[in-house]
């Protein structure tokens, strides 16, 4: 029998499954791959990799000499399993097609993700806004989720290809080895994207640092220009009798001196290229 079922329907198929399976599953003792003498159980978290907002949902595959059951945690994983599952005369072939369909289109999805990260890399140069930062964090979260997703399948296919309980024939071992290689390439691509996101994040931080340094430079230049004025103001603020106090043009003269000082400093800084 080959069938996609909900997890709460397991008890309806106890005649087809090994007696210990139901208890084993209900107690939550499932690892990524469990190979027994007469059956195998595969467990993995299914992600809708095209929907970042979707929560993971567990799927279980039960395989023995006569039966193949895909056991789903909720409606999301059930609909996905029904979409990817193709019933065939051979349980091995059905399981192979299921995983093959599961990975269908993933390369294109990763290429689209790479394009989005590349666009972020370009945007960082011109825009250091909080919105760009949030997009970088979203891309980082998505890449980490994909990394976890493919790592679990790499472990599953490694165990399947070991075939310790001889549940797979030599013919289909070759097919699952192909899937294992495909999963390895997808994981390698995800790891490259992970490094790319790190580089984009570092570029963003560098751009923020440049903007902060530029702002500090402006403050420093403005402080340097007006610092002599502070000296003049302190000088004439002393409670002393200055000769200029009795001069009719003393006040305009001080104003002119202040303006000239500012202009001279500004010209000097501009010639040194400090206003760039």
Secondary structure, DSSP 8 states (H G I E B T S, - for coil): -EEEEEGGGGGGGTTTS-HHHHHHHHTT---SEEE-SSEEEEEEEE--TT-TT---EEEEEEEESS-EEEEESSHHHHHHHHHH----S-HHHHHHHHHHHHTTTHHHHHHHHHHHHHHHHHHHHH---HHHHHHHHHHHHHHHHHHHHHHHHHHHHHHHHH-TT--S-HHHHHHHHHHHHHHHHHHHHHHHHHHHHHHHHHHHHHHHHHHHHHHHHHHHHHHHHHHHHHHHHHHHTSSS--GGGGSTTHHHHHHHHHHHHHHHHHHHHHHTTTT-
